[in-house]
Amino acid sequence: MACPYSLPYLVALATTFSIVILCSLSLIKASNDGFSVELMHRDSPKSPFYDPTETPQQRLANALRRSINRVNHFRPTSSFATNALDSEIIPTSGEYLMKYAVGTPPVQVLGIADTGSDLTWLQCKPCTHCYNQTDPIFNPAKSSTYKVVPCTAPQCKTISGRCVRNNVCEYIMNYGDGSSSGGDLALDTVTLGSTAKFPQTIIGCGHDNTGLFNKKGSGIVGLGGSATSLVSQLSTSIAGKFSYCLVPFDKPDATSKLNFGTNAVVSGPGAVTTPLGTGETDVYYTLALKAISVGPTRISTASGKAPGGNIIIDSGTTLTFLPSDMYTGFEAALKAQLKLRVVPDPQKTFNLCFDSPESTFKVPTIIAHFAGGADVTLSATYTFLGDETISCMAFAPAGDSVAIFGNLAQADQLVGYDIVKRTVSFKPTDCTKA
């Protein structure tokens, strides 16, 4: 089909998925075991992070820069390597912000929500060193439900915490750009929306936090697969299920949703399911990508047989980074089928661009083939970004680093995670109606 949008729109659209999105956690629907919350685009005029001075091209450049940083986050020895040495996440690469509350009475907090991180932490008083934060810093002394975790507790061993004073477990997280967070491991009540309260949730109370953190947020919300992540801790309350569906940027009045429990079930016509990788304690959600099709051409990869999976599915990375042997065949198939002149990207951002305006460019059907027979047809609107002169693909080779199934590839899909059954499901969906 023809690519129906101009570059400014497509750039903004890509940025929607690649730059921080505000999770406005006003409760939409709640039951005993399921509820949904709203997601707001970071670059929507409704967002406090909206910068009217940025051009769409600047937003895209920032988004793709974060994609490269995100690759380093998953594997510091990336071919795009920075000086990452001990990297759980790269703070500036967080792609969503999540509004939640901590303590009793509840204090609202805005943190980076990350499917590639485990421990949820926020800045806390008293501050040894705290980065500049717009909102008031959380004071645990004012929460009647706050308790520090002792060094002998199993939670302390889970995060490899250390004992430094008065039998209090301390966490330390070091990031690849030199940023860091350290403080007390604690238990407190976490509230999502106005009524969904989860007592004795593990959090990090950060007293020493330095580096390139955004002053409009406080710390990290861990949505990864390890035992200390927020979704793992809520597992019994939400039956181990959560899902998301991202609304296109051209519908700024619509909201995306983050679903939990029964609201997160992905089923019905068109739904497909693939198993997660075998490592049950892994922070990252890894899938087995067997092959990718470009029209009638199917390109397989040797790494698709890896027992632990070969590609991380990540809502925080814009581009899709394919295994290198797969990428070579993928690019060749596109060139062969499109039969268009290849041109350099003037911005030096994309690996492959074609000399074709949006009005005439036709995207071949691209299908990602995951283990278990889960075939996911990618949205033609999001696999290429174009303007009145060129069209560029939203894929790159993983090189020596880990492959990543990015959020543009997940567009127009309801994506559901079941951390009990250890599966991920996809269903073609109009996210404005989900």
LODOKOL-391951 format. One record per residue (C-alpha): x, z, y. Coordinates in steps of 0.001 Angstrom, whole numbers, plus 500000, padded with zeros to 6 digits. Layout:
BEGIN
XZY...
//
This chain:
BEGIN
500000500000500000501136499484503580502765502411505321500023503164507872501805505333510409504425504861513098507749506692513161506746509399515677503844510396513459505881510184510257508733512131511794506341514851512857504738514715509435508034515182507663508869518035509974505642519719509031506954520282505566510566520814506453510545523214509352509223526736509300505465526978508792503604530047509973501555531716507270498611533140509156497469535576506516493894536022507582491956536624504394489694533707503501488240534870500231488883537878498075487738539134494706489072541658492228491774539300491024491991536387493433492316535624497128493544532934499478495351532999502799495791530382505499498983528508506359499636527140509844502159524418510577505223525722512382505183522763514764501464522803515374500530523545518999498784526625517572502059528061516318504215530464518356507199528406517186505915525181518733508480523686521110506914521009523338510345519949524601511482518701521177510987515047520361509727514021516909513180512603516196514800515948517021512388517764514732513168515399511891516909515731512445516597519525512360514449519343509247516887517183507325519803519316508427518005522258506879517538520227503702521311519876503404521753523598504041519130524272501413521175522415498821524086524715499628521750527677499245521027526813495627524638526082494758527467527016497147529803524494495483527594521651496693529171518361497657527625519037501071529538522310500999529668524708503878531730527860503605529050529476501406530618532025499092527865534466498119524631532769499033521209533986497989519565531952500746520594530316503976518549532118506653518213529117508957516844527021506075513710529107505557510805526710505765507817529019506066506953532156507925504573534641506380502595537226508258501982540402506294501882544162506892503982547062505630503305550785505562500482553218506227499142552678508814499994548981508334502507547384510711502401543586510999505589541742510094506540538065510298509185537029507762510622533880506185508640533158503001510951531683500383510235530461496847514004530540496289514537534233497049513719537484495316513938540668497410511566541058500362513324542767503255512644543456506931514511545025509834514095548796509979514864551707512272517279553312512728519402550217513312523110550330512660523170546683513642519973544647514077519648541135515422517426540608518437513780540694517327510769539879519503508292542157517710508856545913517357511193546856514520509532548675511621509980552443511665509691553808508102509421557375509407505932556518510661504675555290507287503099557948505072503580555763501975507256554897502450509686556176499789513330555335499205514388554257495718516920556604494091520142555282492626519031556209489114515851554112489294515688550895487227514811548927490392518244549780491797519960548407488708517821545249488845519207544277492255522715545560491481522306548118494237524862550726495086524669554446495759526199555449499076524502558638500219521965561245499106521046559334495947519578556433497986519889552934496513521345550452498965521009546669498784523384544173500358522685540468500786525366538090502066524517534585503223526535531407503288526640531120507080528105534608507480524761536335508050523986539458506070521463542223505509522014545701504151519891548801503939517769551053501752515784549835498778512336551339499162508717551393498037505809550999500443502329549507500711502242545765501457499021544349502909498043540680502809495235539886505208493062542850506155492050544161502741494472543084500001496692546170499713499468546561497160500956550091497029504483550956495905505849547468496416509645547114496382511072546152499769514433546242501468514557548310504643517346546595506552519413548772508881522406546451509207521401542811509733523571540302511521523832536555511867521698533513512552518237534973512031515320533897514222514269536563516714510603535717516123510809536816512489511935539844510535513760539209507292512695537503504081509581537438501898510723536734498331508390534445496371510879533503493657510713534108489936512777537272489485511366540718488771511806542025492327510060539121494094506711539747495747504772537479493373506385539079490317505533542550491557501922541511492187501749539763488836499266542116487187496982541978490237497082538186490553497394537345486832500817535884487584499348532957489516499884531490492976499470528008494422499762526087497669498433522883499156500027521495502309497906519733504942499283516546506562500555516888510115498042514396511494495289516987510998496494519835513258493098521516513266493094521892509477494887524715507706496840524834504483496260527567501938498344529886499827496275531087496870496679534027494495495061535042491222491953533213490070491927531244493331495283529754492321494159528143489062494941524411489028492673522610486565490166519805486227490446515998486323493920514789487240495659518140486718498911518062484727501120520949483604504819521237482839506814524228481561509230526188483693512862526499482670513803528985479992515450531621482190512723534220482731514840536254485157515830533311487337514992533433491036514462529678491198511643527675489635513285524985487511511551522042485820512689519361483383512474515978485113512723513455482277512444510231484248511176508612487421509309505306487618509422502711490365506590500325489615507188499060486038510793500315485914511422503720484328514751505474485024515729508338482731518404510982483146520645512629480581520142516004482283516401515877481533517103517363478106518724520517479499516928523549477976516848525381481280515539522404483243517413520094485591515577520186488941514426523038491172510959522722492658511176524082496172508656524188499002511450524818501494513411521578501115512252518405502843513947515654500840514066515239497080517610515356495664517652513464492353520203513887489545523000511464490392522606509223487320518865508951488021519364508290491721521610505296491061518965503584488951516181504660491314517850503057494323518627499905492352515001499604491216513738499931494776516094497240496018515158494911493174511412495312493594511189495375497373513542492401497875514115493420501481517313493501503513519007496896503438519941498175506891521841501276508065519899504187509447520705504380513198520441508169513025522691508332509926520159510585508252518793508601505315520689507071502403518595503917502103516605502013504731514942498608504619514477496033507340510686496239507357508241497519509964505505499917508984502875497213509319504272495167506420506155497691504279504624498239500835505693501244498783505905500724495002504128503284492859506591506122492232505890508557489387507896511666488477507783512261484707508191515944483841508395517602480418505128518100478583503754514737479661503198515828483257503290512585485239503033513156488994502322510144491200504002510667494552502133509979497777503183506632499227502774508056502729505532510610502196508083508803500037509185506582502930509406507248506662509275504266508997508787502880512494508209499472514019511523498156512647512717500021509534511482502142506608513688504789504959513234506641501675512943510434501522515337510801498559519043511517498237521541511976495379522232515564494339525914514793493839527710517730492248524982520124493327521595521004491882518690518550492017515674519588494106512062518371494014511303518706497721508115519285499646507558515679500750507364514757497063504803517548496632502581516320499463498917515584498656499203517866495625497784521255494774500815522927493193500158525969491015502626528419489467501862530644486485504765533026486049503176534623482967502677531395481020505749529999482800504238526722483909503794524646487053500722522450487516500008519538489859496687518049490901496122515241493445494223516928496251492987516440499780494503519633501118492204519629504146489369520394501689491200522498499138
//
